[in-house]
Amino acid sequence: MKTPATELLDAKGVRYETHRFDYVEKGGTSHSSQMLGVDEHQVVKTLVFEDEAKQPLLVLMHGDKRVSTKQLARQLSRKSVAACAPEVAQRHTGYLVGGTSPFGTKKAMPVACERSITTLERLFINGGGRGFLVSMTPAALVQVLAPTLVDCAQD
């Protein structure tokens, strides 16, 4: 499946594998991890947030964790951050909610990545379509996105 995400990864010479599954509305990472037979902690969700100035940013978080917006804002030196409404997220990224990839977004945005994601052996992240994940090493993700590493996970 060709998407702006896979086109970017190909252009950067990133080695990745593709994984298709039946998409379920609001199934999230618990559904995709079950379908692929992997630990939900390895599935990385791409979340779109905005700061107090309505500037968008992407946050990469383990599928089985939530983002502490207070910790995130503090670590990024912002007054506040909040998740975007689905239509706003789509406008920023060019992707449908449920198919949001941090790669090949419509707008260039800063990326914050939960630090412990970089310690995974392999991660699974959206490849730019619903029911479509790509797996790669954390080093490949860091190489392409150059994210700011943060500690803002909560159960």
N, C-alpha and C positions, 0 to 999 in steps of 0.2 A: 504494500500500500504506500503510495507516494503522498506525502503531506509536506507543508512548509518545514515541519520539524525534521523529517527524514532527509529532505533535500539539504538542510543546513548541516546535519550530521554527516551526510555523504561528502559535502563540500569540504568539511573540516577533517575528513579522513578518520572519523570515529568508528571503531568496531562496536557493533551492537547487534542484538538479535530481536526479531519482531515476534510479538505474541498477540494472537487474535482471540477474542472470546465474545460470547453473547452479552451485549450491553443490557443492563437493567436500570431503568430510571431510578435514581436515588440509591442505587446498589452500592456505590462507593468502593473504597478499597477492600472492604470485607468481601464483597462479591467478587471483585477481580482476583484477589488473592486466593479465594476458594477455587475459582474457575481454573487458575493456573497452578494450583497446588503449591503455593509458596507462602511463607510467613508474612502476615500483613505488615509486620515491622519493616520488611524489605520493599514494600510498595510505597513509593513516594508520591504524595499528592502535591499538585501545583495549585496554590491558592493565590487569588488576586486581592490585594489590600490597597487601601488608599490612606495617605497620611492626612494631617489636619489641613494641608494646603490642596487636598484632592489630587496629589501626585501619586500615580500608581506604583506599586512594587509587587514583585512575585515572592512568595514564601514557599519553600520546599520543606515538607514535614512528613515524618513517618506516618503511614496510613493508620496506625493504631494510637496516635497521639493527637492532641489538640494544641493550638497555638495560644500561648499567654500573650495577649496583645499588650499588656503593661510591660512585660519583660522585653518584648520585641521593640516597642517604641523606645524604651530606655536604651537598649543596645544599639539602636540605629540613630540615636539622638533626635528623635521626633517627639513632638508633644503627645500625639496619639496616632494610632493606626486602627483601622476597622476593615472588615471584609467588605468587598464591593457587592452591590446587587448583581445578579446574573447578567442582566443586559449591559451593565457598565463594564463588567469583566470581559464580556464578549467584544465590546467596542475596543477595549485596550489591547486584547490579545489576538483578535481575529478568529478565535476558537469558540465552539459551542461549549457551554458548561457540561462537564462530563467527558470532554475531549480536550481539555486545556493542557498544552505542553509548554514547558519553559523555553523550548527551542523554536526558533522561527516565528516569534510573535510579531504582530503587525507593528507595534511600537516597541522601541528599545526601552527596557525598564530595569531598574536595579533588582538584583536577585539576592534574597537572604535564604540561607540554607541551614537547617538545623545541623549543628556540628557533628553529632553522632552519625549522621547519614554517611559522612566520609569514611567511617570505620567499617561499613558493611563490606562484605566480600563482593556482592553484586547487588544492584538495585534495579527495580522495575519502575518505570515512569511513563506517563502518557506520551504517546508518539504523535499526537495531533488529531486523534479521532476517537469517537466513542467506541469502546470495545477494542482498543488498540494500544498496547503497551510496548515499549522497547526496554530491553535490559542491557546494562553496561556496567563498567566498573565506576566507582565513585570518582576515581582519578579522571576519567573521560568527562564526566559531568563537570567537574571543577575546571578542567582545561577549557571547555567550551564556554561555560557561563561565568567563570571567575566570580563566584558568589561571595558575599559577606557571610562569614560563619557566625551563627548566633546560637545561644542556648535559651530557648523559649518553649520547649516541649512540656506539656502537662498531660496527665492521664485523662 
